[in-house]
Amino acid sequence: MKDLDTLFKQYDFSFTDESVKNAVKDILTKNFAKNDNKEVYRKCLSLIDLTSLNATDTEEKIEKMMQKVNDFPQHFPDTQNVPAVCVYPALVPIARKTLNADTKIAAVSACFPSSQTFIEAKIAEVALTALAGADEIDVVISLGKFLGGNYGEVFEELEEIKSACRNSHLKVILESGSLPSCADIKKASIIAIAAGADFIKTSTGKSEPAATLEAAYVMCQTIKEFYEKNGVKTGFKPAGGVAVTKEAVEFYTVVEAVLGEEWLNSDLFRFGASRLANNLLTSIYDKEIKYY
């Protein structure tokens, strides 16, 4: 088992929830206005995991969603399309069959969104999801184990899940709004990244609060520290409640301020969203658009 106490001691925990809140406020005060423009709106659109995670999702619904992605360049030739779509595991095959755009398929897995099942079941679902053709797999940390202080179990489980992903990228959801403090968000981030996460993600969107700018700041700071220590770049994905243009620009601004220009691409930064794409299109073209 990895010595996580020793690992935690390598990272900076000299902050409080209040100091994080103030740091975010300062970043937005200094930088939001310069990013509140159509160039950034277009950039944000090119970073979206277009998401449909409803109990009522059908193959027909997902097929229509994929066709919209396929046809996007015909309707908006001057705007870059979304880089990925995100669906449930059982709907990966229809997404793979229908999608012909240069767009990745992500799928939630491992008992999303609660993560409250046996590790054997999680491994099996992740392996099947990868086999079905998912390019990326989004899983939730074992929140109950984390809150119980069983950090080693959380780490080992994520390592096993990473192995089961095979060639698919692993995105680890912290469910940051359910963590008691910014220090806990940082610990969860360290565990996920050290266990092999290609991305760390704020939320499932199935519980409140979902993504917050404070969580984004802490997660991005952790990504930065890990990169400086190990030379490994980890992606960041805010998800859950990021629905309007202003919110997208705020998260973009925080990522830019903490991680810099080299993270402002779809390999290292995504939004998980269902409504955001249409709102960004509306802001870009100055008229209401309900394409997606």
N, C-alpha and C positions, 0 to 999 in steps of 0.2 A: 504493500500500500504506500502511495506517495505521502511524504511528510508535508502535509498542507500547512501546518503551523509554521514550519520553516519557510515554505513558499510565500505565505502571506507576509512574513517579516521582510521580504525583499522589496515590498511595495509600499508606497506612500499612503498612509492613512491619517495624515495630519490635516484633516478637514472635518467640517461639521455639515449637517444638513443646511444650516443657515448660510455658511460660507459658500456652499455649492449654489444655493439660490441666488446669492449676490453675484457670483461669478457669471451665471447665466444672464442675469439682468444686465450686467456690464457688457457682455458680448453683444447682446441684442441692441443695446443703446448705441454702441459704437458701429455696428456692422449691418443691422437689418436693412436700413434705408437703401444702402448701395446694392443690396441683393433683391430688392423688391421691384423686379422688372421682368419683362417677357423673356429675356435670354435665360434667366434663372428658372422661370416657370417651365420653359421648354426642357431645360436640364433636369428638373425634378420629374417631369413626365417620363424622361428616358431612364429613370431610376426606379420605376414602380414594378413591384410584383403584383400584377392584376389578380385580385383574389376573389374566390367564391367558395365559402366554407359554411354552407347552410345544410341543415338536415333535409331540406326539400330539394337539394340539387339533384338533377336527373342527367342522364347521358345526353338527352336532347338539349338541355340548357347549356351544358358545358360545350357541346358541339357548336352551338350558336355563338358562344363566347369566343371560342377558338377561331371561328370564321370571321368574327369582327376583327380579331388580331391580324388574321391573314389579309383582310381587305383594308386595313388602316392606311397604308401608303397611298392607296388610290384616292382616299378622301382628304388626307392631310399630307400631301407630298413634301411640304416644307418643314415637317415636324417629325422628330425621331419617335419611333414606336416604343412601347413598353419592352423591357428586356426579358421579362419572365411572367408566367402565370402560376398561380398557386391553387391547388385543388386537393380534395381528399384522395387517399390512396386508390380506392376502387375506381376512381374516375381518371386516373392517369392513362390507362389504355385508350380511352376515347379521345383524350386530349392529344396523345401522341399520334393517333390515327388521323386526326383532323388538322392539326397544326402544321403549316408548311412555311410559316415565317421564321426568320432567324431569331427565335424566341425560346428561352429555356422553360422547362417544366419543373416546377417545385411542387412538393406534396408534403402535407403535415403527416406525422406518423408517431409511433410509440405511445399510443393511447392519448393522443391529443384530444382535448386540451388539459385534462387533469393529470396525466402521467401516473395515475394511480392503478397500476396493475403489475403483474409479475415481470421481472426482467426478461424471462424467456419469451413472453408474449411480445414485449417491445422489440426484442432482437428479431423475432420472426417477422413482425410487421414491417420493420425497417428493411430487412433483406428482401421481402416480397415487393416492397415499394420500389426499391432500387432495380430489381429484376423487371418490373413492369415498365421501366423506362424513365423514371424521374431523374432529372439532372441534379436536383437539389432536394434535400430532405430536412424539414423543419420539425424539431422535437422540443418538448418542454422538459426542463430539469425536474427531478423529483422534489417538488417544492416541500412536501411534508418531511422528507428526509433532511433537506437543507435547513428548514426551520427547527428541526429537532437537533441540529448540530452534527448530524452524521455526514460531514463533508466528504470523508473518504469514500463512503458508499456512493454519493452523488458522482464523484470523480470517476470511480471504477465503472459505474454504469454508463457514463458518457463515453469512456474509452471503448467499451464493448459495442456501443451503438455506432461509434465512428468506424469501427472495423466492419460492422455489418453493412455500412453504406457502400462499401467497395469503392467504385469510382465516382459516386455521387458526392457532391459537397454537403457538408453538415452545417445547418444553421440551428443554434441552440437558443431557445426562448427562455428568458429568465423569469418571466411574469413579474417584472420589476415593481409593479404597483402593489403586489402582495408581500414585498420584502419590507421589513420594519424601518430600515434606514439606508442612507447612501453608502455607509460602510458595508452593509450586507449586499448591496448591489455590486460593490467592488469585489467582495469575496466571491460572489456567484460568477462574476465576469472572469476572474482569475481561474477559477475551477474549470469553467467551460473552455477557455482558450487553452489552458495547459493540457486539457484532455483531448484537444485536437479539433475544436470547432473552427470551421472556415469563416463563419459569421457568428456574431452574437446579436440577439434580437430582443427588443424590450418586452413584448407582450403577445398574448394570443388574440386579444380583442374580445375575449369571452368573459372578462372580469374587469372590474373598475377599482381604482383608476387604471387606465391603460398606459400608453406611452406618455412620458413627461419629458420636458426639456432637461430637468435635473438628472433624471436617469440617463438620458443621452449624454450629458456632459461627463458623468462618472464613467460610463461605459467607454466612451471615446478616450478619456484620459487613461483608462486601463489598457486599452488597445495600444495607445501610444507608448506607454511604459513597457509593455511586453515586447513591442517592436524594437525599442531602444536597447533592451536587454538581450533579445534573442534573434533579432533580424527577421522575424516572422510577421507578415502583415495579416491581420484579421479584419474581416468586413464588419460593418455595423448596419443594422436594420431596425428603424423605429416602425412599430406596427400597433394598430389598435387606436382608433379615434383620430388618426391623422386624416382629416377629410377635406379641409378647405385650403385654398392657396396660401393664405397667411401662415397657417400652421406648417405647411411644407417648407416655406421659406425660412421660418424660424429654426426648424431642425437642420436644414441645409446650412444655415449660418453658424450654428453651433459646431457642426461637423467640420466645416471649413476652418473655423477659428482654432479648434483643438488639433485636428489631424492634418489640415492643409490641403492644397490643391490635389495632391497625388491620390487622395481618397475619394475625390469627387467623380467617380465613375462607377458603372454598374458591377464591376468586379469586386468592389469594396464597399459600396453604399447602395442600399435599396430602401424603398418605402413599401410596407405591406398595406395595401389599400384596396377598397372596392369603389368608393365614391370619389376619391381624389382625382382620378384621371379626367372625369367629366368636368370637374370644377377647374382644373388647370387648363383644359381646352377652352372653357368659357373665358378664363382670364386672358389666354393667349389671343383669342379671336374676337374678344369684345362683344360676344353674343352668346346666349345660352346654348350650350351643346350637351346633348345627352347621347353620345355615341356608344359609350360602354354602359 
